């Protein structure tokens, strides 16, 4: 009887599903809708994976009844909370077995080929994880408002803050700060309007249904700040002084994680994420062989974990 492994990379924007054979060779891969576990109690994620599973079997030319001989692993955005992962795994699935992980776990498995060591995600958000001598360690990943220090979202937000201060004359301006203000509308009033997303005509309602809410604001999403990264790197390559100053702050955040990894014995830190990949030559100058590029992408990491969890079943 054939055995299959299904991996899911469930992102906040889209959900990728891969079907592999027992040798972890890819049979088919499809993409479906958003799949963050924190959105609407995971319902959109459940629909995206369910539809994606049917699509991937069809693409592979395999009867969907073979899902009963398939073991699955989901790496999910919004999967930091144990309760969210457990509740999602307990849903009705057609597979022989299901294991739900945080998305950093599949990034770790893919980056290190299922071996031990550390991984950092440095993208729109950021997080870190390692496995050393069988013990799992995790830090970060707490989101834009209270975490994500290494991320493009936080770097972008600090870039906007600095540019606004420069426009006010509080700090030295540069071509980068002027380009940011121009991008956001040409002056600080326009930048302030942009930051609160008022142009999107969004409203908050209090619990009684009235407009306005004292304990929440509608602000730009992390990805909107992350969109400023191409502008940042364009000016970093020109040795813009503000870009260099913000890069030093970014390296300081990464230093904290490097020290954390080394404190519990990790021998390597694989770099995952678009911002991390762009920074890799600089990180290699700072940390030498301690940093590494990923061996495989997170989606293959999900397939690796599916086999590691269920191969003996």
C-alpha positions in Angstrom: 0.0 0.0 0.0 1.5 3.4 -1.0 2.2 6.0 1.7 2.1 9.7 1.1 3.1 12.8 3.0 1.4 16.1 2.7 3.0 19.4 3.7 1.3 22.7 4.2 3.0 26.1 4.4 0.0 28.1 5.7 0.7 31.8 5.3 -1.4 34.8 6.1 -1.6 35.7 2.4 -1.8 32.2 0.8 -1.5 28.5 1.6 0.8 26.2 -0.3 0.2 22.4 -0.2 2.6 19.8 -1.4 2.1 16.1 -1.9 5.1 13.8 -1.7 5.8 10.1 -1.9 7.5 8.0 0.8 10.9 9.1 -0.5 9.8 12.8 -0.1 9.8 13.3 -3.8 7.3 16.0 -4.8 4.2 14.6 -6.7 2.3 17.9 -7.0 2.0 21.3 -5.4 -0.8 23.9 -5.4 -1.6 27.3 -3.8 -4.8 28.3 -2.1 -6.3 31.1 0.1 -5.0 32.7 3.3 -4.5 30.4 6.3 -3.5 32.3 9.5 -4.8 30.4 12.5 -5.7 33.7 14.3 -8.2 34.8 11.6 -11.8 33.9 12.3 -10.9 31.0 14.5 -8.9 29.3 11.8 -12.0 28.8 9.5 -10.4 30.3 6.4 -7.3 28.2 7.0 -9.4 25.0 7.3 -11.2 25.8 4.0 -7.9 26.6 2.3 -6.2 23.4 3.3 -9.2 21.2 2.7 -9.6 22.6 -0.8 -5.9 22.6 -1.4 -5.6 18.9 -0.4 -8.2 17.9 -3.0 -6.5 20.0 -5.6 -3.1 18.6 -4.9 -4.3 15.0 -5.2 -6.1 15.9 -8.5 -2.9 17.6 -9.8 -0.9 14.4 -8.9 -3.4 12.2 -10.7 -4.1 10.3 -7.4 -7.6 9.4 -6.1 -8.5 11.5 -3.1 -9.4 8.3 -1.2 -5.6 7.9 -0.8 -5.8 10.7 1.8 -6.5 7.9 4.2 -2.9 6.7 3.5 -1.5 10.2 3.8 0.2 11.7 6.9 0.1 15.5 7.0 2.0 18.3 8.6 0.8 21.9 8.7 3.1 24.8 9.5 0.8 27.7 10.2 1.0 31.5 10.4 -0.6 32.5 13.7 0.4 29.2 15.2 2.5 30.5 18.1 -0.3 29.6 20.6 -0.5 25.9 21.7 -4.3 26.2 22.0 -4.7 27.3 18.4 -2.6 24.5 17.1 -4.4 21.9 19.2 -7.8 23.1 18.2 -6.9 23.1 14.5 -5.4 19.5 14.7 -8.6 18.3 16.3 -10.8 19.4 13.3 -12.2 16.7 11.0 -9.4 15.8 8.5 -9.4 13.0 5.9 -5.7 12.1 6.6 -4.2 9.1 8.5 -2.5 11.6 10.9 -2.1 15.4 11.3 0.5 17.4 13.2 0.2 21.2 13.4 3.2 23.4 14.0 4.0 27.0 14.2 5.4 28.2 10.8 8.9 28.6 12.3 9.0 24.8 12.9 8.7 24.0 9.2 11.2 26.8 8.4 13.6 25.2 10.8 13.1 21.7 9.3 13.5 23.0 5.8 16.5 25.2 6.5 18.4 22.5 8.3 17.1 19.5 6.4 15.5 18.1 9.5 18.7 18.3 11.5 19.5 20.2 14.8 20.6 23.8 15.0 19.0 27.2 14.9 16.9 29.2 12.4 15.8 32.9 12.4 13.0 34.2 10.3 13.9 37.7 9.2 11.1 38.8 6.9 8.0 41.0 7.4 8.0 39.5 10.9 10.7 37.8 12.8 11.2 34.8 15.2 13.8 32.4 16.2 13.9 28.7 17.1 16.5 26.0 17.7 16.7 22.3 18.5 19.9 21.3 20.5 20.3 17.9 21.9 16.6 17.2 21.4 15.5 20.3 23.3 13.4 22.9 21.5 14.0 26.6 22.2 11.9 29.4 20.8 12.0 33.2 21.1 10.3 36.1 19.4 7.4 35.8 17.0 5.1 37.8 19.3 3.9 40.1 16.5 4.3 43.6 15.3 3.0 45.5 18.4 5.2 43.8 21.0 7.9 41.9 19.1 9.3 41.3 15.6 12.4 43.3 16.4 14.5 41.9 13.5 11.8 42.4 10.9 11.2 44.5 7.8 8.1 45.8 9.4 9.9 47.2 12.5 12.8 48.5 10.4 10.3 50.1 8.1 8.5 51.7 11.0 11.7 53.0 12.5 12.6 54.4 9.1 9.3 56.3 8.9 9.7 57.6 12.5 13.3 58.8 11.8 12.2 60.4 8.5 9.4 62.3 10.3 11.9 63.5 12.9 14.2 64.6 10.1 11.4 66.5 8.4 10.7 68.3 11.7 14.4 69.2 11.9 15.1 67.2 15.1 17.7 64.9 13.4 19.8 65.1 10.3 18.0 64.5 7.1 19.3 62.4 4.2 18.3 61.4 0.7 16.6 58.4 2.2 14.5 60.3 4.7 13.4 62.7 2.0 12.5 59.8 -0.3 10.4 58.2 2.5 8.5 61.4 3.1 7.9 61.8 -0.7 6.7 58.2 -0.8 4.2 58.9 1.9 2.7 62.0 0.5 5.3 64.8 0.6 5.1 66.1 4.2 4.6 64.9 7.8 0.8 65.6 7.7 0.5 63.2 4.8 2.7 60.7 6.6 0.5 60.9 9.7 -2.6 60.4 7.6 -0.9 57.4 5.9 0.1 55.8 9.2 -3.4 55.7 10.6 -4.8 54.3 7.3 -7.6 56.9 7.3 -7.5 56.9 3.5 -8.8 53.4 3.6 -12.1 54.6 5.2 -11.9 52.0 8.1 -13.9 52.5 11.3 -13.7 51.0 14.7 -16.9 50.3 16.6 -17.2 50.0 20.4 -18.8 47.0 21.9 -22.1 48.9 22.1 -22.0 49.5 18.3 -21.1 53.2 18.5 -18.3 54.5 16.4 -14.9 55.0 18.1 -13.0 52.9 20.5 -10.8 54.1 23.4 -8.6 51.0 23.5 -7.7 50.4 19.9 -6.5 52.3 16.8 -6.6 51.5 13.1 -3.0 51.7 11.9 -1.0 50.5 8.9 -0.4 46.7 8.9 3.2 45.4 9.2 3.4 44.5 5.6 2.8 48.2 4.6 5.9 49.2 6.6 7.8 46.3 5.0 7.1 47.7 1.6 9.7 50.4 2.3 12.5 47.9 2.3 13.4 48.3 -1.4 13.8 52.0 -0.8 16.0 51.4 2.2 18.3 49.0 0.4 18.5 51.3 -2.6 19.9 54.0 -0.4 22.0 51.6 1.8 23.9 50.7 -1.4 24.6 54.4 -1.9 26.0 54.5 1.7 23.2 56.8 2.9 24.1 57.8 6.5 20.5 57.2 7.9 20.3 53.8 6.1 23.7 52.8 7.7 22.5 54.0 11.1 19.3 51.9 10.9 21.3 48.9 9.7 23.4 49.1 12.8 20.3 49.0 14.9 19.1 46.0 12.9 22.4 44.2 13.4 22.1 44.9 17.2 18.8 43.1 17.3 20.3 40.2 15.4 23.2 40.2 17.8 20.8 39.5 20.7 19.5 36.4 18.9 23.0 35.2 18.0 24.0 35.4 21.7 20.7 33.6 22.6 21.5 30.8 20.2 25.0 30.4 21.4 24.0 30.4 25.0 22.2 27.1 24.6 24.7 25.5 22.3 23.4 26.0 18.8 26.2 25.6 16.3 24.5 27.2 13.3 21.9 29.9 12.6 20.1 29.5 9.2 18.7 32.7 7.8 15.1 32.5 6.4 13.0 35.3 5.0 13.3 37.9 2.3 15.0 40.6 4.5 17.3 38.0 6.0 18.3 36.8 2.5 19.1 40.3 1.5 21.2 40.9 4.6 23.0 37.6 4.4 26.3 38.9 2.9 26.5 41.5 5.7 25.5 38.9 8.4 28.3 36.6 7.0 30.8 39.4 7.5 29.7 39.7 11.1 29.2 36.1 12.1 31.2 34.0 9.7 30.3 30.3 9.4 27.8 30.6 12.3 25.2 31.8 9.7 24.0 29.7 6.8 21.6 29.8 4.0 18.6 27.4 4.1 19.0 23.9 2.5 15.3 23.8 1.6 12.3 26.0 1.7 9.7 25.8 4.6 7.2 23.8 2.5 9.7 21.0 2.1 10.3 21.3 5.9 6.6 20.5 6.4 7.0 17.3 4.3 10.1 16.4 6.3 8.3 16.8 9.6 5.3 14.8 8.3 7.7 11.8 7.7 9.6 12.3 11.0 6.3 12.3 12.9 4.6 9.4 11.2 7.2 7.2 9.5 6.9 4.5 12.2 3.1 4.4 12.0 
